[in-house]
């Protein structure tokens, strides 16, 4: 992924991180899905499981963008040393499949209010 695209995504993350701090992975993914769509950044919403060490979360949502993963809720489940944000390599293991998500503005507004 090119540096300009990473910078655009990082800007989105920085602008909403405090607004999603009380949401779980599904709500946070909906907020990110809305903002990425609004900014014309191609991405794939993923659903499946995530694990780290001996902890397994059987239902988890995250976003795939090119060769990178966007997950703002891994520390919630796996602790402060879990990889979180936009990354290529992680100490969290993801198993999942693409899912359809098209977050409407009204849901976005409710989630960040």
N, C-alpha and C positions, 0 to 999 in steps of 0.2 A: 504494500500500500504506500502511496506517495506521501511525502511529508505534509503537503497542503491538506490532503484529506484527513490525515491524523490530527492536524491542528484544528480543523473544523469540528471533528468529533470531540476532541479534548475540550474545546470551547463549550460545546453543548453539555458535556459532563460537568464541567465546572459551574455552569449556570444553574444546573438543576440538582446538584448533589444534596444541598441542604433541604430542598423541597421534597425529596424522595426518601429522606433518612428514616421515616417511620413506616414506609411502605415495604412490603415483602417483594419477592422477585417478580411475581406476576404483575403487580401494579407498577413497579419500576420499569419493567420491560415494556408495558403499555405506554408509559410516558416517553421512554426513549424511542419506541416505534413511531409515535406521533411526531416527535421532533426530527428524527432522521428522515421520515417521509416528507415533512414540511421543508427540509433543507435539501431534498433530492439526493440523499445519500443511500445508495442501494445497500440493502441488508437483508438478512434472513433471521426470523425469530425461530428460536429452537426451544423444544421442550423435551425433557427427559430426566436423567438423574445426574447428580454430581457427588463426588466422593473425595475425601482426603483422609489419609491415614486410616483409622478405623471408623470414621463417620461417613454415613451414606444418607444423602437426601434423595428420597425416591421420586419426588416431583419438584423440578426446578426449571425456571425459564431464564434464558440468556439470549444474546444476539451474536450472530456470526457476520462479520464484515470482511470480505476478501479472505485473507489468511489469518485474521485476528478474531479474538473473542472479546465481547463487551459484556461484563458482568459486574454490577455494582452491589451485589448482595452476597458475595462469597464469604466475606469476613463475618457477616451476620451468623452464618451457619458453621464456619470452620475456624474462627478466631482471627486474631490480628495478623498472624503470619501467612494467611491465605492470600493468594494473588487476586487482586481486584482492580477493576477499571478496564482499560483497553490494553490487551496484551496478546503476544504470540505464544509464549511459553508460560506454563502455569504449574503450580504444585497441587492444583485441583484437577481431577479427572472428570471429563464430561462425556456422557453417553446420551445421545438424543437424536431427534429427527426434526426437520423443518415443520413448522405449523403456520397456519394462516392467521394473520393478525392485521387488522386495519383499524387502528384506534381513532374513533371520532373525536372531534374537538371537545364535545361536551364531557366525555369521559376523561380526557386529558385535564380539562378545567377542574373537574371534581377531584381528581387524584392529587393535583398540586395545590389545592386550596386549603 
